[in-house]
Amino acid sequence: MLGYKCLHWDNVRDLPPLKDPETFSLPAPIPQWPPGQGFGSGTISLGKLEVIEITDFEFIWRYRSTENNNKCISFYKPKGSLPKDFHCLGHYCQSDSHPLRGYLLAARDLAASVEHEPALVEPLDFTLVWSSNGSDGYFWLPQPPEGYRSMGFVVTKSSTKPELNEVRCVRADLTDRSETHKLIVTAVSESLQAPLFIWRTRPSDRGMWGKGVSTGTFFCRTRLVSREQHLSVSCLKNLDSGLHAMPNIDQIQALIQHYGPTLIFHPDETYLPSSVSWFFNNGAVLCQKGNPTCELIDENGSNLPQGGSNDKQYWIDLPFDDDHVKRGNIESSKLYVHVKPALGGTFTDLVFWIFCPFNGPATLKLGLIDVSLISIGQHVCDWEHFTLRISNYSGELYSIYFSQHSGGEWIDSHDLQFVTGTNRAVVYSSKHGHASFPKAGVYLQGSTTLGIGIRNDTARSDLFVDSSSRYEIVAAEYLGEVVKEPPWLQYMREWGPKIVYDSREEIERLASRFPRTVGVTVSNVLRKLPVELSGEEGPTGPKEKNNWYGDERW
């Protein structure tokens, strides 16, 4: 029906009782952070509003699928009374399949006494969006006055409308556009025969300078919604240009030393990381289009072209005797850290960049057969990263982004592996390609259904870099001149030559070894690989990546 599988919300009274999910906490205590302005203080000023993070919830109602008794979604509201003058903006939901870990923002008006129009007002009414009937679940959308926006939905176990003071609406100029991100569940009420779609939301304006602030609420409606559509709920907007909740340099150092992950390389990794200075000191050269003579690069890259954009006039290459340099030098390697605001300065992203002098050839998986590719995947220099997202309310690690070639994924902290007795996560780097993954194993880039794609192999080994001690902070733009960026970071051209080979010929050679239907699939998988992975262009440095100023790809 409608092209998707529906889950039925039905009467759960005759089903065995369910256990409430356990509340998640990190494996080690969070330390006392060095003193600063607002980081870790529990409250954040957004200019005209002050917000606090609510993580103590009261259960409202649970959905259980009659088709799958293990498929449960629970809905929550803030537990007990909120601090004086703070108000709820909407309710929270999550799957029961993982520990209770989320937040809602509560807000108070900082400008009520000096401005004619208050920042927060009660809704005029509530509109019933959907009800489960037999399961006693009712979903309500607050109706804001003109010039105000709703922030989230309200869930009740009764058909009686919620009290108007259950939530507040926010003045429109203090809000920003939000968008649906991940569909949590699709459900059908058997009596109404109407599907209900429930999504997570996120601010549309994200990245380093984005002002959108997530409130922790969800979005729901009885029809699918496209990314371009304006939702009936918004997120908040941070109008405090001072970003007072962001950590200072001492707090950044403490965060890295407390949370810095251990990056583990495959035991059979041939192409290990090195520091940038080791690479330059071991003969790396700067080449220029039309100039037959290449120039040795200074230890800190001071003779590299600075600024501008990738005009393809310059590239970095290996020395003539390059085998030694290709293999890297893990003893010299370190993580290069970029610190930037996230979600309107209510979170901090610590972006850890790792440098490898060479990216090795890929391995193609064809069902039970593995085929080593001759050239596809090889390129000079490889920049990879993973990102820690930390709450500026509490200083708690919220999630880690694992970059994987042309994409990646956020993993919540409850699904991470940690070094025993610490809050330092483990990150696995894939063999030859150096993509980041949360657990050891084999990850397929391609068609998991057919078992066809590029292998990403990760495993535990003694080849690792502890980023909590081996790091260098290279950029934190919001701190002004506090962090001096190294010259090599300003090099915006390619970190490797354009490799001339016919990747199409290799693809067709492999595809011809299989029956036509399989061969077509093999060709399609290989042609969808990122340009850098196919080895056709030299990779660019960290500042030329989309996520330097923008958000991660998620």
Secondary structure, 3 states (H helix, E strand, C coil): CCCCCCEEECCCCCCCCCCCCCECCCCCCCCCCCCCCCCCCCEEECCCEEEEEECCEEEEEEEEECCCCCCEEEEEEECCCCCCCCEECCCEEEECCCCECCCEEEEEECCCCCCCCCCEECCCEEEEEEECHHHCCEEEEEECCCCEECCCCEEECCCCCCCHHHCCEEEHHHEECEEEEEEEEEEEECCCCEEEEEEEEEECCCCCCCCEECCCCEEEECCCCCCCCCCCCCEEECCCCCCCCCCCHHHHHHHHHHHCCEEEECCCCCCCCCCHHHHHHCCCEEEECCEEEEEECCCCCCCCCCECCCCCCEEEECCCCCHHHHCCCCCCCCEEEEEEEECCCCEEEEEEEEEEEEECCCEEEECCEEEECCCCCCEEEEEEEEEEEEECCCCCEEEEEEEECCEEEEEEHHHCCECCCCCCEEEEECCCCCCEECCCEEEEEEECCCCEEEEEEECCCCCEEECCCCEEEEECHHHCCCCCCCHHHHECCECCCCCCCCHHHHHHHHHCCCCHHHHHHHHHHHHCCCCCCCCCCCCECHHHCHHHCCCCCC
